[in-house]
Amino acid sequence: MHPSDLRTVPEDIARRIVLPEGHGDEAALFEAYRWLRENQPLGLADVDGYDPLRLVSTYADVMEIERQPELFPSAGGETKGSNNPILRSQADDEFTRRLTGGTPWHFPAVVNLDPPEHTEVRGIVADWFRPLQLKKWEEPVRELAREAIGKRLASGVNELDFVHDFALQYPLHVIMTIFGVPEADEPRMLALTQDFAGAPDPDLRRSDVDALSPEAAAQQLAATLADFRAYFAAMVEDRRARPRDDLATVIAQARREDGEYYSEAYSFGWFVVISTAGHDTTSSTMSAIMEQLALHPDVLAAVKADPSLIPNLVNEGLRWCSPVKHFMRQAARDTTVGGRTVRQGERLMLLYQSANRDAGVFDDPDTFRIDRRPNRHIAFGYGPHMCLGMHLAKQELRIMLEELLPRLESVEVTGERRIIRTNFLGGLRNLPVRLTIN
C-alpha cells in the first residue's frame, strides 16, 4: 500500500476542489490541483456534507480509470444508482432520490448509465455525430457563424461582454438549429441551459428556489429539468407524428430491438445532455480562447497570418479550459490505481482540469501554447463515456474562428472577469472586452 493511501487530503485543498464555491478562484484551484498531483495524486477527501471520495488528479490515473468501465462504473454497476456520476452534496442527492424513488438522477441520460445499457442508448445518436455525417453541416454552421458575427459585431470598436453577448449565443443557435428548435424559442433554451450550469452557484439561483436551503442546487436542477421536460415532451410527440430531417426526430423515433419506442425518459435524457453539454462546453471554450488571444497578441497575430493553426488553437483552448471539470466513478471491487489501493465502493472524482495540466504529460502545462504537439488532452474524457459531440464542438469552434479572426484586428480585456462557481460544468461567467473589427 502506498503511504498516501493512509492520509486524508488537507482540508483547505479538499474543500477548494470539492465545493462549488472553491472554483471561483482559478489560481487557487489550479494550485490545489498541482499540490495533489505532486503529493497525494489519489488522496482521500473528507468534506463535511459530502461522501468521502478519492481525488484523481494525474493524467495517468484518470486514463487508467476511464479505460476500465466495468471496474469503475459510472452509475454503480450492479448496484445501479449507488453512484451519482456528477458530484453533489449528500443533501442534494437525498433530495433527488426522494423525487425519483431511489436514483440520484432524474433521467436515464447516457452519462448516468453503464454498459450494456450505456452502449445501447449511446447508439441512438452515435451515427449522427460521426465526422462523416457532420460534413454536411460544414456550410450551414459556417452560415450561422457569419450570421452571428454580422448580427452581434459591428465594424470598428465593439465594447461587450464576450460571454453573454457572443459566446453563449452562437453555440446555442447551432445546437438548436440542429435539433430543430425554432429560433424564437432559443431565449427560453438559453435560460434553461444557464439555470442547469449555474445550479451550484448561489449567485445564479432561480427565483423559485430557496437559495438558503442546503438542497438549493438540487431544487434548481429539478425545477430546470422539469421545464426542459415540459418543452421537449411536445417535441417528442410532434416528431413521432411528423418526422423531419433533424436531430430531434432521430431521438424521438429511436426504437428498441423489439420495435417499441424508447420511453420518453430516454428521449428527455438525450435532449438535456445535448442542450447543456453541447452548448455550455463550446461557449466556455470559445470565451477561454478569446481571453488568451487578448493576453497573447503574438498568438492572435500568428493565427491571423496562418489560419492553418486554428485547429491547434482550438485544441489548446480545450485543454486550457477543460469545461467539464469532473465525472465520478465507483470501484466495483478492491483494486489498485497507479499502484495505490482503492477499496470496493469508494467513489473517485476524475479531475480533468488537473489531468490536462499534468507536467508529466504536457511540457510547460501552465502556458497557453498553440505549438503543443502532440496535444493529447482529455477535455472530452476517454473510453466509452468519451463525449459524443466532440467533433461537432471542434467544428463549431474552428468555423467560428475561421470567420472571426481574419476580421479581428485586436482584442483587449477591459474589466474584471469571473468564473462560475461550479465543480462540474462551466467556465467564465463574464468577460468584458474591446474588440476591433475590420
C-alpha positions, 0 to 999 in steps of 0.5 A, a space after each residue: 500500500 502506498 503511504 498516501 493511501 493512509 492520509 486524508 487530503 488537507 482540508 483547505 485543498 479538499 474543500 477548494 476542489 470539492 465545493 462549488 464555491 472553491 472554483 471561483 478562484 482559478 489560481 487557487 484551484 489550479 494550485 490545489 490541483 498541482 499540490 495533489 498531483 505532486 503529493 497525494 495524486 489519489 488522496 482521500 477527501 473528507 468534506 463535511 456534507 459530502 461522501 468521502 471520495 478519492 481525488 484523481 488528479 494525474 493524467 495517468 490515473 484518470 486514463 487508467 480509470 476511464 479505460 476500465 468501465 466495468 471496474 469503475 462504473 459510472 452509475 454503480 454497476 450492479 448496484 445501479 444508482 449507488 453512484 451519482 456520476 456528477 458530484 453533489 452534496 449528500 443533501 442534494 442527492 437525498 433530495 433527488 432520490 426522494 423525487 425519483 424513488 431511489 436514483 440520484 438522477 432524474 433521467 436515464 441520460 447516457 452519462 448516468 448509465 453503464 454498459 450494456 445499457 450505456 452502449 445501447 442508448 449511446 447508439 441512438 445518436 452515435 451515427 449522427 455525430 460521426 465526422 462523416 455525417 457532420 460534413 454536411 453541416 460544414 456550410 450551414 454552421 459556417 452560415 450561422 457563424 457569419 450570421 452571428 458575427 454580422 448580427 452581434 459585431 459591428 465594424 470598428 470598436 465593439 465594447 461587450 461582454 464576450 460571454 453573454 453577448 457572443 459566446 453563449 449565443 452562437 453555440 446555442 443557435 447551432 445546437 438548436 438549429 440542429 435539433 430543430 428548435 425554432 429560433 424564437 424559442 432559443 431565449 427560453 433554451 438559453 435560460 434553461 441551459 444557464 439555470 442547469 450550469 449555474 445550479 451550484 452557484 448561489 449567485 445564479 439561483 432561480 427565483 423559485 428556489 430557496 437559495 438558503 436551503 442546503 438542497 438549493 442546487 438540487 431544487 434548481 436542477 429539478 425545477 430546470 429539468 422539469 421545464 426542459 421536460 415540459 418543452 421537449 415532451 411536445 417535441 417528442 410527440 410532434 416528431 413521432 407524428 411528423 418526422 423531419 430531417 433533424 436531430 430531434 426526430 432521430 431521438 424521438 423515433 429511436 426504437 428498441 430491438 423489439 420495435 417499441 419506442 424508447 420511453 420518453 425518459 430516454 428521449 428527455 435524457 438525450 435532449 438535456 445532455 445535448 442542450 447543456 453539454 453541447 452548448 455550455 462546453 463550446 461557449 466556455 471554450 470559445 470565451 477561454 480562447 478569446 481571453 488568451 488571444 487578448 493576453 497573447 497578441 503574438 498568438 492572435 497575430 500568428 493565427 491571423 497570418 496562418 489560419 492553418 493553426 486554428 485547429 491547434 488553437 482550438 485544441 489548446 483552448 480545450 485543454 486550457 479550459 477543460 469545461 467539464 471539470 469532473 465525472 465520478 466513478 465507483 470501484 466495483 471491487 478492491 483494486 489498485 490505481 497507479 499502484 495505490 489501493 482503492 477499496 470496493 465502493 469508494 467513489 473517485 472524482 476524475 479531475 480533468 482540469 488537473 489531468 490536462 495540466 499534468 507536467 508529466 504529460 504536457 511540457 510547460 502545462 501552465 502556458 497557453 501554447 498553440 505549438 503543443 504537439 502532440 496535444 493529447 488532452 482529455 477535455 472530452 474524457 476517454 473510453 466509452 463515456 468519451 463525449 459524443 459531440 466532440 467533433 461537432 464542438 471542434 467544428 463549431 469552434 474552428 468555423 467560428 474562428 475561421 470567420 472571426 479572426 481574419 476580421 479581428 484586428 485586436 482584442 483587449 480585456 477591459 474589466 474584471 472577469 469571473 468564473 462560475 462557481 461550479 465543480 462540474 460544468 462551466 467556465 467564465 461567467 463574464 468577460 468584458 472586452 474591446 474588440 476591433 473589427 475590420 
